[in-house]
Amino acid sequence: MILDTIVRWIWIGLTFCLSSFFAIVALFAMGTLWAGEAFRGFAEAHGDELIWYGSDAFGALFFVTAVTPALTAVPAVAAVLVGELFHIRSGLYYTLAGGAALAAIPLLAGPGDAANGAGAPAADYMTLFAAAGFTGGFIYWLLAGRKA
């Protein structure tokens, strides 16, 4: 009985790490494409060929360095703990909780562009984080959440 509980919590930890990895990969892939498009638009407006051809690399560098310091596992850990402690087995719960947990990160990181008077992060960031969270939540449910 105790051994089963210990093995279960070890499995939960491993699957949380694995699903977090896939969520981060999805976040960085989508963010790199989004930032690369923004750099291409800037390059077209200013006629800069260097930025145009390096837009994907510049986008990846910009997005990773801008987002990485804000990443925290606290919201996702809270979602997993609630699901496990209340024995929630719903794939919908884990998918939505993962999306909400990652969408909360830009909100927890602080206000958006204060110079423009905006108090919330850009909708693009929220969408990218939520989509990556949906990915991570669904993968967690596939591996561990179904047996909560």
N, C-alpha and C positions, 0 to 999 in steps of 0.2 A: 504494500500500500504506500509506504513512504518512498520506496524506490520508484514506483510509478509516478508519484508526484514530482520527485526530483528530475526524472527523465523528461517528464512533460514540460517543466519549466526550462530545462536546458534546450529542448526542442523549440519552445516558444522564443527563447533568446536567439537561437540560430536562424529561425525563419524570420524573425524581426530584422535581423541584420541583412539577410538575403533580400527581403522585400524592400528594405530601405535602399539597398544598393540599386535595385531595378528602378525605384522611384527617382533616385538621384540621376541615374543614367538617362531616364526619360526626361527629367527636368533640364539637364544640361543639353541634351540633343535638341529639344524643342526651343530652348532659350538661345542656343547657338544659331539656329536657323532664323529665329526672330530678330536677333541682334544683327546677323549678317544682312538681312533684308534692309534693316535701318541704315547700315553702313553703305549698302549699294545705293539707296535713295539719296544719301548725302553725297556720294561720289558722283552720281548723275547730275545733281544740282550744281556741283562745283567743278565738274569736268576733271576729276582726279582719277587717273587710271590706276595708280598704285593702290588706292583704297578700294577701287572697284574689284581688282583682281585678288586682293587680300582680304576682301570683306568677310569671308567665312572665318578666316584665322583671327582677324580683328574682332569679329563678333563673338567667337568662342572665348578669346582672352578677356574681352570686356565682360561678358555675361558671367563667366566663372569667377573672376575677381570681384565682381559686384555682388554676387549672390552667396558665395561660399561663407563669408563671415556671418551671415544672418541665419544659416542653417542650424536648427536645433531639433533634437529628438523628443523634447518634452511633450508637445501635443500628440505625437504619434504614440509615444509610450502610454500616455493617459488613455488614448482610444483603445489600445491593445489590452491594458489592464481592466478597463470597464468591460470589454467584451469577454475576457477570460473569467473575471470574477463573477459576472452575471450569467455566464455560460451562454452567450449569444452566439448562435451558429449561422446567422443570416449572412449570405454573401453581400447583400445590399448594405447591411450595417457596416461591414468592414470596408467596402468600396467607398461609401459615402463618408465614413469616419476618416479614412485615409485622405480623401480629398479635402475634407474640412480641416484636418490636422495640418496639412501642408499649406492650405490657403491661409491658415492663421499665422504662418511664419512672417509674411510681409507685414501683417498687422502688428505682430509682436516686435518686429524690428524697428518700428517707429513710423512717424508720419512720412507721407510722400514728399512731393516737391513743395516745401514750405514757401519758397520764393513766389510760386504762382498761386498760393493760397489754398492749395489742395491739402486736405488733411489725411486722405487715404492713399494707399499705393495705387499705381496705375492698374487699370483693368487688365492690361496685357499680362502683367506680373501675376495677378491673382488667377487668371485663367491658366497660365503655365504651371503654377504651383498646384492648383486644384487637379489638373489633368495628371500630373505626375503622382499626386497623392492617390488618385483613383487607381492608378497602375499598381502602386505599392500596396494599397489596401486589398485589392483583388488578389494579388499574388500571396499576401499573408493569409487571406481566407482559404485559398487553394491548398496551402501547405499546412496550416495549423488551425485556422479559425473554424473550419467545418467540424472539428472535434472538441470545441471549447467546453 
